[in-house]
Amino acid sequence: MTLDIVNLRDAGEFFPAVADRIWRAWWKSGGTALAELEERLSDVVAATDFPFTLVANADGRFAGTVTAIASDLEERPDLTPWIAALWVEPDDRGGGLARALVERAVQALFDQRHAQVYLYANAPMRSFYLGLGWTLLEEQVGQHGVDIFVRYAPGRHPA
C-alpha cells in the first residue's frame, strides 16, 4: 500500500470525503448542516498557510484527515493553535495512520514557528496522546469534560 499525507488544498478530490467524515463525527448531531461545514472547510482550504487540513491517501482512496486551526475549545480561547478533527477510516485504524497524521500536522505547525500545539480528547484517548509525547494540561474541561493536551516545539518546553 502506498500512503501519502498531503494538504487538502492539493488534493481537492478528497474534499467531499473529508467534509462528510468531519460533519458526521462532530457536527451533524449538533444540528449543523453539511453545507455549513463545507463552507467552513472551504475557508480552511482557501487559506495560504494556516489553518490547514491534511488528508491521507492510501492507494488513491481516502484514509484519514486532521485539521490545524486557531481555536477548538470555547472554554480556552487563549490557547492556540490546535490539532482538531482527527479521523481515520475504520478499515485503516490500528496501523499508525492516526499517529502519522498528528505528527505531520504538529511538525507543520512547528515549522510555522508555533512554540506549542494543543488538542483536546475524551478521557479514553488519554493514553494514546500521552504515548505520542503529548502532555496532559487539564482534565474534565467544559460541558463534555474533555482532556486538554499540549505539545511543545523542541527546545521550547517551559521550565
N, C-alpha and C positions, 0 to 999 in steps of 0.2 A: 504494500500500500504506500502510495506517495501522499504525504501530508504537507500542506503549505498553510502558513498563517499569514494573512495579508490584511491590509487596511480595506474596509468595506468600500471606500471610495474608489479602490482599484479593482473591485470585484462586484460590480453592481448587479450581476446576475443572481447574487445571493441575498439581495435586499429583501425580497418577499419572504424568504425563509427566516431571516433574522428578525424582521418585524413580527412575523407570526409567532415565533417562539417567545420573544420578549413579551408580546401582548398576552399570550395565553398564560405564561408563567406568573406575571406580576401585575398586569394592568386590567385584564378582562374582568376579573372578579370585583374590581372596584367600580365598574361601570364605564370605564373609558372605552371609547370606540376605537376600533382598529385604525381608522383613518387619522385619528388624533395622534396615536402612537407613530404612525407612518410619517406624519408631519414633523414630529419631534426628531425622529431618526433621520429624516431628510436634512434637518438643520445640522445634525452631527456630521453627516456625510459631506455637507457643503463647507464645513469649517476647514481652514487651511492645515493647522497642526493639532489643535485641541479645541473641543473634545474630539474623540475618535472612537471608532468601533473596529475591532479586529474580527476576522472570520476565519475559521478553519475549514479547509477544503481537502477532503480525503478522496483522492482519485476522481476529482471533478464533482463531488457531491458535498452538500452542506453537512458539516460535522459538529460545529460549535461556534460560539461567539462570546465576546466580552467587550464592554464599553468603558472608556475612561471619561469621567465627567467632573464638573467643578464641585457639585454637592449632591449627595444621595440620601441625606438623612435630615429631615426638617428640624430635629432636636439639636443638631450640631452643624449649623450653617457656617461656623467659623473654621471648620476643618475642610481642607482641600489639598489636592484633588482626590477623587475616589475611583476605585475599580467597581463596576456595577454590572448587573445583568449577565453574570457568567452562566452560560448554558452549554451543555454538551448533550448531543443526541443520545437517547438511551442505548442504542447499539454500540456507541463509541465510548461509553463510560468504563472506567476501570483500567484504562490503558495509558494514563498520564496526560491525556489531552487537556483536562482542566488545568493541571499544573503548567503545561506549556502555554496555554492562553494567558493565564495570570502572569507568568514570568515575562512573557513578551510585552504585555501591557505595562507592567511595572518598569521594565527596562526602558521602554519608550518614554515613560514619564520621567525617569531619572535622566535620560538623555536630553530631555527638555529642561533640565536643571531644577526639577522639583526635589526638595530635600526629604520629603516623606510622602507616602501614599496611604490612603485609608480605604477600608471596606467594612461592610457590616454583614453579619450572617446570623442565622439561628444557632442556638447552642449546640445542636447535634453536629454542626460543621466545625466546631472549635478545634478538634484535634487535627482536622485536615489543614486548616490555616496555620496552626502552630507548627505543624510538620513542614510547612513551606517556608518557615522562618519569619512569620508574622508575629507581632507582639500583641497580646490582649490588652487593650487600653481601658475599656469599660465593659461591664456586664449589665444585662437587663435594662437596656436603654429604650425609652419610648413606650408607646402603647403595645408594641409587639415584643418587647423585652429582648431585643437583639444584642449581640456582642459587637463591639467596635474593635477593629484591629488596625495596627499601624505597621508600616514597613519603612525603615529609614534607608536613604541612599548610603552607599558605602562611605564611611568616614564622616557621616552626618548625624550619628546617633547622639542625642543629648546626654550629658553626664549625669 
